[in-house]
């Protein structure tokens, strides 16, 4: 049981860290598809 809870905690920690790292690095789908030929405001 202790091992399973530790694994769940590791999954949560990895998920939060990866989310923060990818947002900081600019790998969101909006930033990847944003360009001169893309009109998002219409």
Secondary structure, 3 states (H helix, E strand, C coil): CHHHHHHHHHHHHHHHHHHHHHHHHCCCHHHHHCCCCCCCCC
